[in-house]
Amino acid sequence: MSSSPRSWRGSLLLLIAAMIWGSAFVAQRFGAEHMAFASFTAVRHALGALVLLVVVAVFDRSARRTRTERAARWREVFLPGLGVGVALSGGSLLQQAGLQTTTAGNAGFITGLYMVFIPIVGWLVFRQRASRWTWLGAALGLCGLYLLSVRSGFTVNVGDLLVLGCAVFWTGHILALERLGALDPFRLCVVQFATCAVISLVFAVAFEPTPLSGIAQTLGPLAYAAFLSTGVGFTLQVVGQRDAPASHAALIMALEAVFAAIGGALVLGERMDLRGLIGAGLMLAAVIVAQLGLIFTSHPAVEPLPHVPEP
């Protein structure tokens, strides 16, 4: 890693962001015990959109943008934001639903598999070359997922399967965001968070017996997910990535799963047996190996993708 002060500062900011996002799985796990998953998802993303609206206003004032410039930026992100908001909704709903029956640690490691899926989907859909590192990472990820999720009698935790579906949605979500890099990132996230909030609310009203109930019991987790995970975490990522190389940023973001497991153990008392620990270790290795392949391949087809937070 570059030894320049700016690079170190950027890496430190990204590490703090990874800690915040990893510990957010603990907040989500607690929220899953007291509030239906679609309702929780709707409220946290509505609050997240409000938080980032404040961030947008601060950046606009700092850049001295006129009202016309601000309106033009909103128009640019509206339709793309709706599209990626649909993918965000699928990933968020599946993740929160999965956390009702799986642990924060499991959810963190399984969600992180999107960093393995991205280069594979790039090869399948866009014919971007996948290196041997990528396939090794995929193999390690599958072995780790088996050890972590499949138990005696070949039973599978339904929550783990739902979170795996979430990782698939994140893959599509991030690949879509990669192609929208020229747009204002904060405004884009406001639109996609608001879209996710509306879709989740509709789902809650349609399918949950008492939508939005339990808010009083989950104020803390909701505030953490909205203000720290979304407002602080995403801002740190945007600022940190200006100084840290993208390849290093991707590897730092992989530590999110480790922080999720640590938070689950310290706060929720979650424990993994030896089989689960080996599986989690293999899944973390899978993410790192897949990213190393993108870094060290002579002519990588795609740049290593930094984490795009689930706020």
KOLMIDREN-855474 format. One record per residue (C-alpha): residue in three letters; x, y, z; chain. Coordinates in pm, whole numbers, plus 50000, padded with zeros to 5 digits. Each point is the difference from the previous one (the first is absolute). Layout:
BEGIN
<ALA <X Y Z> A> ...
END
This chain:
BEGIN
<MET <50000 50000 50000> A> <SER <50119 50347 49927> A> <SER <50168 50162 50300> A> <SER <49878 50351 49926> A> <PRO <49809 50171 50284> A> <ARG <49694 50043 49776> A> <SER <49995 49629 49919> A> <TRP <50027 49904 50366> A> <ARG <49727 50246 50092> A> <GLY <49771 49862 49731> A> <SER <50066 49642 50111> A> <LEU <49925 50091 50363> A> <LEU <49669 50162 49905> A> <LEU <49904 49692 49799> A> <LEU <50093 49774 50293> A> <ILE <49772 50202 50229> A> <ALA <49723 49973 49739> A> <ALA <50046 49621 49987> A> <MET <49975 49987 50380> A> <ILE <49677 50200 49992> A> <TRP <49846 49784 49726> A> <GLY <50107 49677 50167> A> <SER <49851 50102 50333> A> <ALA <49681 50106 49820> A> <PHE <49922 49630 49960> A> <VAL <49965 49990 50379> A> <ALA <49748 50285 49988> A> <GLN <49810 49825 49723> A> <ARG <50001 49672 50193> A> <PHE <49858 50174 50305> A> <GLY <49743 50175 49784> A> <ALA <49894 49667 49850> A> <GLU <49900 49879 50346> A> <HIS <49756 50286 50061> A> <MET <49879 50123 49661> A> <ALA <49881 49833 49681> A> <PHE <50269 49999 49733> A> <ALA <49821 50208 49733> A> <SER <49895 50264 50254> A> <PHE <50354 50026 50138> A> <THR <50142 50028 49648> A> <ALA <49749 50272 49906> A> <VAL <50068 50216 50305> A> <ARG <50381 49968 49994> A> <HIS <50023 50095 49633> A> <ALA <49757 50289 50039> A> <LEU <50215 50134 50285> A> <GLY <50313 49928 49795> A> <ALA <49866 50208 49712> A> <LEU <49932 50289 50239> A> <VAL <50353 49976 50142> A> <LEU <50156 50016 49655> A> <LEU <49777 50293 49904> A> <VAL <50184 50193 50270> A> <VAL <50334 49881 49861> A> <VAL <49892 50112 49650> A> <ALA <49911 50345 50133> A> <VAL <50341 50032 50172> A> <PHE <50190 49902 49685> A> <ASP <49786 50229 49783> A> <ARG <50073 50294 50226> A> <SER <50370 49914 50010> A> <ALA <50012 49985 49618> A> <ARG <49784 50315 49971> A> <ARG <49762 49837 49756> A> <THR <49714 50210 49868> A> <ARG <49637 49890 50022> A> <THR <50007 49918 49629> A> <GLU <50308 49782 50039> A> <ARG <49843 49817 50293> A> <ALA <49679 49933 49808> A> <ALA <50196 49870 49701> A> <ARG <50189 49757 50223> A> <TRP <49674 49867 50145> A> <ARG <49857 49945 49651> A> <GLU <50312 49807 49895> A> <VAL <49973 49750 50286> A> <PHE <49623 49952 50016> A> <LEU <49942 49717 49751> A> <PRO <50332 49819 50069> A> <GLY <49927 50030 50372> A> <LEU <49661 49835 49955> A> <GLY <50162 49710 49814> A> <VAL <50275 49928 50251> A> <GLY <49748 50060 50278> A> <VAL <49809 49692 49885> A> <ALA <50315 49788 50028> A> <LEU <50076 50157 50339> A> <SER <49649 49908 50115> A> <GLY <50048 49635 49909> A> <GLY <50334 49980 50179> A> <SER <49885 50190 50308> A> <LEU <49676 49807 50046> A> <LEU <50169 49662 49961> A> <GLN <50280 50095 50236> A> <GLN <49767 50122 50273> A> <ALA <49771 49700 49956> A> <GLY <50299 49767 50026> A> <LEU <50117 50167 50322> A> <GLN <49684 49875 50168> A> <THR <50140 49646 49998> A> <THR <50376 50037 49955> A> <THR <50274 50176 50195> A> <ALA <50162 50336 49936> A> <GLY <50333 49824 49941> A> <ASN <49858 49758 49744> A> <ALA <49819 50283 49822> A> <GLY <50319 50207 49981> A> <PHE <50208 49723 49848> A> <ILE <49733 49882 49754> A> <THR <49918 50354 49886> A> <GLY <50369 50054 49928> A> <LEU <49985 49734 49729> A> <TYR <49877 50267 49759> A> <MET <50366 50095 49957> A> <VAL <50057 49650 49861> A> <PHE <49682 50003 49790> A> <ILE <50080 50331 49827> A> <PRO <50292 49880 49783> A> <ILE <49817 49672 49927> A> <VAL <49689 50184 49879> A> <GLY <50227 50233 49802> A> <TRP <50134 49691 49823> A> <LEU <49660 49837 49945> A> <VAL <49808 50310 49891> A> <PHE <50258 50244 49863> A> <ARG <50265 49748 49888> A> <GLN <50260 50168 50218> A> <ARG <50293 49767 50060> A> <ALA <50001 49827 50338> A> <SER <50340 49894 50133> A> <ARG <50093 49681 50182> A> <TRP <49996 50204 50320> A> <THR <49632 50072 49946> A> <TRP <49913 49633 49955> A> <LEU <50210 49909 50303> A> <GLY <49811 50260 50199> A> <ALA <49668 49859 49881> A> <ALA <50104 49648 50102> A> <LEU <50112 50119 50344> A> <GLY <49674 50192 50041> A> <LEU <49787 49696 49918> A> <CYS <50196 49781 50242> A> <GLY <49970 50264 50271> A> <LEU <49628 50044 49940> A> <TYR <49949 49624 50027> A> <LEU <50184 49980 50333> A> <LEU <49828 50308 50138> A> <SER <49643 49925 49892> A> <VAL <49949 49626 49934> A> <ARG <49960 49787 50308> A> <SER <49938 49632 50084> A> <GLY <49746 49828 49780> A> <PHE <50081 50255 49728> A> <THR <49767 50257 50157> A> <VAL <50051 50362 49898> A> <ASN <49919 50307 50206> A> <VAL <49727 50185 49812> A> <GLY <50137 50331 50127> A> <ASP <50338 49926 49844> A> <LEU <49831 49926 49667> A> <LEU <49811 50329 50013> A> <VAL <50322 50191 50069> A> <LEU <50164 49815 49711> A> <GLY <49718 50131 49779> A> <CYS <50077 50344 50141> A> <ALA <50363 49962 49883> A> <VAL <49872 49924 49649> A> <PHE <49794 50320 50002> A> <TRP <50302 50197 50126> A> <THR <50197 49867 49707> A> <GLY <49751 50140 49750> A> <HIS <49969 50318 50201> A> <ILE <50374 50068 50003> A> <LEU <50048 49913 49633> A> <ALA <49726 50250 49919> A> <LEU <50156 50267 50221> A> <GLU <50335 49944 49830> A> <ARG <49844 50129 49679> A> <LEU <49857 50308 50171> A> <GLY <50329 50127 50138> A> <ALA <49968 50342 49835> A> <LEU <49686 50087 50197> A> <ASP <49985 50178 50334> A> <PRO <50045 49708 50247> A> <PHE <49813 50160 50291> A> <ARG <49697 50102 49795> A> <LEU <49995 49659 49833> A> <CYS <49991 49835 50342> A> <VAL <49723 50229 50123> A> <VAL <49783 49889 49708> A> <GLN <50081 49631 50034> A> <PHE <49948 50005 50379> A> <ALA <49666 50176 49957> A> <THR <49900 49745 49733> A> <CYS <50093 49715 50233> A> <ALA <49801 50161 50283> A> <VAL <49687 50027 49785> A> <ILE <50026 49645 49862> A> <SER <50061 49859 50348> A> <LEU <49710 50195 50145> A> <VAL <49766 49869 49731> A> <PHE <50123 49647 50075> A> <ALA <49947 50055 50374> A> <VAL <49645 50132 49956> A> <ALA <49910 49717 49764> A> <PHE <50148 49705 50188> A> <GLU <50074 50086 50362> A> <PRO <49716 49972 50255> A> <THR <50100 50315 50191> A> <PRO <50225 50211 49777> A> <LEU <50239 50243 50168> A> <SER <49929 49857 50346> A> <GLY <50297 49964 50233> A> <ILE <50164 50331 49909> A> <ALA <50020 50104 50365> A> <GLN <50198 49685 50087> A> <THR <50242 50046 49709> A> <LEU <50074 50372 50012> A> <GLY <50365 49933 50084> A> <PRO <50068 49753 49715> A> <LEU <49805 50219 49756> A> <ALA <50198 50307 50100> A> <TYR <50329 49811 49967> A> <ALA <49908 49859 49659> A> <ALA <49879 50336 49870> A> <PHE <50242 50251 50148> A> <LEU <50325 49813 50054> A> <SER <49983 49726 49735> A> <THR <49852 50228 49733> A> <GLY <50099 50355 50082> A> <VAL <50342 49955 50161> A> <GLY <50106 49672 49834> A> <PHE <49917 50100 49644> A> <THR <50155 50345 50041> A> <LEU <50321 49844 50134> A> <GLN <50007 49766 49700> A> <VAL <49962 50280 49746> A> <VAL <50267 50213 50169> A> <GLY <50234 49706 50066> A> <GLN <49988 49873 49642> A> <ARG <50134 50332 49878> A> <ASP <50333 49921 50166> A> <ALA <50023 49618 50022> A> <PRO <50062 49788 49686> A> <ALA <49689 49811 49888> A> <SER <50177 49665 50028> A> <HIS <50090 50062 50364> A> <ALA <49655 50138 50072> A> <ALA <49840 49675 49884> A> <LEU <50217 49792 50234> A> <ILE <49934 50229 50296> A> <MET <49626 49973 49937> A> <ALA <50028 49621 50019> A> <LEU <50067 50044 50372> A> <GLU <49635 50097 50044> A> <ALA <49915 49630 50042> A> <VAL <50258 49964 50277> A> <PHE <49859 50299 50187> A> <ALA <49649 49854 49963> A> <ALA <50115 49677 50166> A> <ILE <50184 50187 50277> A> <GLY <49698 50221 50066> A> <GLY <49767 49700 50007> A> <ALA <50224 49826 50253> A> <LEU <50052 50301 50228> A> <VAL <49650 50150 49993> A> <LEU <49766 49710 49922> A> <GLY <50200 49716 50148> A> <GLU <50008 49813 49669> A> <ARG <50248 49716 49975> A> <MET <50129 49790 49709> A> <ASP <50112 49642 50042> A> <LEU <50326 49883 49840> A> <ARG <49823 49904 49678> A> <GLY <49842 50344 49975> A> <LEU <50328 50176 50073> A> <ILE <50176 49805 49725> A> <GLY <49715 50081 49761> A> <ALA <50010 50369 50088> A> <GLY <50378 50002 49955> A> <LEU <49968 49841 49656> A> <MET <49737 50255 49898> A> <LEU <50218 50291 50108> A> <ALA <50292 49841 49814> A> <ALA <49776 49967 49693> A> <VAL <49929 50374 49998> A> <ILE <50368 50090 50044> A> <VAL <50118 49749 49735> A> <ALA <49744 50125 49746> A> <GLN <50112 50359 50057> A> <LEU <50369 49908 49983> A> <GLY <49933 49846 49662> A> <LEU <49869 50332 49875> A> <ILE <50296 50185 50149> A> <PHE <50284 49778 49879> A> <THR <49871 49883 49663> A> <SER <50212 50166 49733> A> <HIS <49702 50135 49805> A> <PRO <49695 49972 50223> A> <ALA <49670 50016 49818> A> <VAL <49841 50199 50278> A> <GLU <50132 50221 50278> A> <PRO <49962 49871 50355> A> <LEU <49667 50132 50118> A> <PRO <49986 50169 50339> A> <HIS <49713 49928 50231> A> <VAL <49674 50172 49924> A> <PRO <49836 50014 50340> A> <GLU <49674 49854 50103> A> <PRO <49912 50301 50213> A> 
END
